[in-house]
Amino acid sequence: MLDEPRSTSPPEPLDIVGIGALNLDYLADAAADSGLRRLLLDGRLLTRSGDSVPFIRGTENAVDAGILHGILAHAEPTSLTAQSGGSAFNTIYALSQLGLGLQLGFIGVAGSVPPQGRSGVADLQRAGVDTDKVEIREDAAYGVCLSLLYGGDRTLLTHAGANVLIGDVIDRRFDELLTYLRRARVVHVTSFFDPVRPPRLLKLLAALRGVHPDMTIVFDPGYAMSAERSEAVLGLVALSDYLLLNAIEMTLLGRARSDEHADDAVARILDLSKGNASKVVVKRPTGITVHRRSGHRTTTHRYPQRYLEEKEIRDSTGAGDVFAAGLLSMLCDEPPRPDLGVSLGMLLAHHKLQHLGTNGHAGFASLVRRIATSNGESDTDL
């Protein structure tokens, strides 16, 4: 007698899947650290050997691993804080802390965790995030990012480490990753810090759009991809339903001139959508502006918020990613409520700015409950 075929249950659906880098983030206040302060000189970092490395203050800069660890060696231990990071990690981890019961997943590559370092994969697992599609590469270094706070600016110095292997992972596991992404309602894509990865990401997301046209894709290109503005990056912009930018990234991606209004740059970005009903979300300290193209008409809605003084800000690293968590969470509602998501995202980011690292995340769930009961519905169609 033949055995009857076993019944197999379909995989559990996922609400949101993040695609992005996994880093070990170091936070340092260069203004309060004499060793780091000496390294900052006229737009160049002076290393221990006396070599100088150019950088752009207030943005993200790629640096060699040896140089980065040499800079870290200058830091006073009491001024340095380490935590798990990476833009997509920050967003997915924040989503796990909202108390909404969202089913979350992550796609990325994690290297070997350095001694006394933190494992972002372990942090995600403890938070209930599915990490089955995170590839562990013990033969590669973990990504490292140093966030230097100095004179009101936040300068990021990043060594990508194992994150550069994501393109190879996409090529080798393409069908597997595509099947995994089809289980999601929303896919959140963030920057990989080199020009080789975007074409692979574009191929994967274009295939996803082809088999799942109703999928919501949110793209946060970061400074590096916005400045790169390659054909693949512009292709990712065209595929996206929501594009998340800060003011500098909007200027770079929209090729804004110094003598023109910001809306002109946004219009050029919207032109890249090729008819999709995409939204450009611009994040500023004073609030959020959402631009939408509907036919030949562009609508703009502004969400103001109270500007935090420098003395009120404890840690600005990842605040934009926390904002993204609020928006993404409401895109999973039935029906989606992006207007409420923007308001929630601002509230979460405002709260995060006043806490170091993830120390304030324990208060996220109460903020979600507060805005759900007090903010109500908005008549703004995003």
ABEGO torsion letter per residue (X at the ends): XBBBBBBBBBBBBBABBBBEBBBBBBBBBAAABAAAAAABBGGBBBBAAGBBBBBBBGBBBBBBAAAAAAAAAABBAAABBBBBBEAAAAAAAAAAAAGAGBBBBBBBBBBBBBBGBBBAAAAAAAAGBBAAABBBBAABBBBBBBBBBBGGBBBBBBBAEAAAAAAAAAAAAAAAAAAAAAABABBBBBBBBBAAAAAAAAAAAAAAAAABAABBBBBBAEAAAAAAGBAAAAAAAAABABBBBBAAAAAAAAGBBAABBAAAAAAAAAAAAGGBBBBBBBBBAAEBBBBBBBEABBBBBBBBBBBBBAAABABABGAAAAAAAAAAAAAABOBBBAAAAAAAAAAAAAAAAABBEAAAAAAAAAAAAAAAAAAEBBABBX
